[in-house]
């Protein structure tokens, strides 16, 4: 609860559950990225789940019930006056968060473990997209990545820097022209990995950038980055933008890149009430 409140303050007080988890994963001194990323398999159902997600969602529910957080849709969250003013150095969850009947949560838990474990995983299409990308041939994934960057305004140079071998070459090279007509050389690296990208991979990418005098780098992966990799990407004079699997989904949706938006409806209680 403490780390959730701290993360919300860092994010400006208005945010989503996903952004809070991301902030905790990247910056928390008390909760490591290993704890956030840990994945287990349910012995009963066989479904894979993240224990941290389960505990995190319960913490948010307690904070909402205790009036530290306001929400209308249970997804977009806002710190209340109480949440903004509480002294986090003196905050104690058992003392400051008012007692809530455990039975209410146990009934909900027993009703559907799967619902809780995947409560905030959002639309299933995101999982389907990442699964499809993970099965792509490396060359097709690099094609996907260059195409996505084109949608983002990068002028890809097909003749420079593209090598399909693991020798430190680039997966793409292009140019970005700003509103004041200043052009920047951009290098691309794309990794279709299951494991997290570590800092040595970022250093290797910077070395490849040097060969082509790239002033800016974009590193795309279907997985994620370690905290150290994120720190290294921001160090030095040339910042490297990191795009993980979650951000890939956001960009694909934003630019409608080989996806089609579907509108549906949810029936209100008028149709389902027995009386």
N, C-alpha and C positions, 0 to 999 in steps of 0.2 A: 504493500500500500504506500509506504514511504517513497519508494522508487517511482511508482506511478505518478504520484503528486509532484515529485521533483521533475520528472520528465515533462509533465504537462506545463509546468512553469517555464521550463527551457524552451518549449514549443509555442509559448505565447498565451497559454490558457485555453485556447480553442483548437481542438485537434480530433483525431480518430484513434480508435484502439490500435490499428495497425501502425500508425505513426508513433504512438507511445511505446509499443513493443520495439520498434526500430531504434528509437532514442535510447531505450534501456540497453539494447544489445550493443550499441555502438559506444555508449558513454558511461554506463553505470560502473561505479567503483565497487559496488556490493554484489551485483549479479553479473557473472561472466557470460561471454558469448556462448561458451560451451553449455551452460545451463539453459540458455534461451533456445539453442539449436538442438538440444538432446531429443532424440526420437526413440520411441519404444513401440512395440507391437502388442496389442491387447491379446491376452491369452484366450479370452472368451470369443471375441469377434474376428480376430485376425487383422483388424484395422490398425494402421500405423497412426500414432498420435504424438503430440509434443506435451509432456507433463507440464512444462512451464505455461503453455497456453491455457491449460485447465486451471491452474492456480491463479494466473493473471486475470482471467475472466471473473473468477469468484472475488478477487480483490476489488475489481472495478465495481461489481455489484454491491459489495459492502460499502464502498465509498459513495456510491449513488444513494443507497438507502440511508446513509449517515449524513447526507446533505453536503458532502464535500465536492460532489460533482453533479452538474445538471445535464440532463439529456432529454430530448423529445423522441428520438428514434432508436436509442440504445446503441447507436453507432457513432454519431457525432457528439463529442463530449465537450463540456465547458466547465472550468473551475467556478464554483460558487464563491460568494464573498467569504464564506467559511474556509473554502479550499485555498483561496488566494492569501488569506491573512494568517493561517495557522503557521506557527513556528516549527519548521521541520526538524530543527535541532532538538526540540523538546517533544516531538510527535511520538506517540506510543499507540500503536494500532489497537491493542487490547483495552487501553484506557480511553482513547479519544474517539474510537468508532463505536457507536452505541450498539448494544447487544441486539442481535437479530436471531430469530428462531432458527436453529440449525435444522429443524424438521422440514422447514420450507425448502431448504436447499437439498436435503436428502431425497425428498420426494421427486424433485426436479432431476436430481442426479440419476436415480434409479429408473426414471422414465425413459431416458435415452442418453447413454454415455457417448454415443457417436455424435449426437447433436452438440454436446458440450465441447467435445474434442475438436470439432470442426466449426464451431460456432461463428468464428470470424474469418474463415478462410475465403469468404466472399464467393463469387460465382464460380461454378464448376469449370467454366470455360478456361479460366486461368490455369488450372491444373492440367486441363487437356492440352493447352497451348505449350506449356513447358514440357509435357510428356512427348508431344510431337517434335519439339525442337531437340530434345535429348536423343531422339532416334534418327535425326537427320545425319546425312553424310557431312563430314567437316566442310567440304567445299560448298555444299548447299547452305549450311549454316552461315558461312562467311558471306555468301550471296545475300542471304536474308539480312544479315547485319549491315551490309553496305546499302541495301535497299532501304532499310529503316533510317539510316543516317541521311540518305537522299531526301526522304520525307521530312527530316528535321532541318533541311536547308544546307546540307554539306554537298559541295560539288565534288563528286568522286572522280579521281583520275585513275582510270582503269589500267593505265600503262606503267604506273609507278608503285613500287613497294609491295606488290602482291606476290607472296610466295607460299606455296602449300606444303612446306617442309618445316620441321622444327629446328631451324638454324638461327633463330633470332630475327627472322624476317617479319614484315608487317602483313596483316591481313587486309589492309586497305589504306589508302592515302587520298587526301582531298583538300578542299579549301573552303573556308567560311568567310563570307564578306559581310561585315557589320553594316549598320545603318549609315555610318559615316564613311562607307566605302573602303574601310581598312580590311585587307585580306590576310587571313591567318592560315598557315599550313597545319593540317590536322592528320594525325596518324591513328589508325584503328587496329585494335587487337581483339579477337573474338575467340572465346574458349567455351566449348560445349562440354562442360564438366559436371560431375556429380559432387566432387569435393570442392571445398572452398579455395579460392585463389589466395595465395600467401604473398608476403612482401617480396620474396625473391623474384616472383613472376612480374611484379611491378617494376623492379629494378631492371630486369631483362628487357622489358618493354621500353623503358627509358633509353637503354642502350641502342635499341633498334631505331628509336626516334632520332637519335643523334646522327645516324647514317643518312637520314633524309632531311636533316635540319628542321624537323617538325617542331613547331612552337606550342603545340597543344596535343593532348592525347585523349582518346576515348577507349576504355577497356570494357568490353561487354562479355558477360558470362551468364549461363543459364542457372548457375548456382548462387554463390555469394562470395563476399570478401571477408578475410579476417580483420580484426581491429587494427593489427599492425599494418596490413596492406592498405587500409583506409588512411592510416596516419602517413605512411610513406607516399601515397598518391597526392597528398596535400602539401608535402614538403618540397623544398627546392624552389627554383624560379619557374618551373613549368608544371602547372597543375594538371593532373590526369583525372578526367571525369570517369567515375565508376558506375556502370549500369548493371545491376544484378537481375535475377530472374523476375523479381516482383516489379521492378521498374520497366523491364521489357514488356510485361503485360500492360502496364499503364500507357506506354508509348504506342503499342500496337492498337490499343483502344482509342487513344487520342487521334491518331492519324488514319484510323480505319484500314490498317495495313493487312490485307488478306483476311479480314473479318467482316461480318455483317451483323449490325445491331438488330436485336430482336426485342420487341415490346410485348410484355405480357401483363396480366392482371391478377390480383389476389382478392378473393371474395372476402367481404367484411362479415361480421358476426350475424347480420340480418339474415343471411342465407343459411347459416349453420345452426342458429339457435333452435332449440327444440320447440319453443313456444312462439 
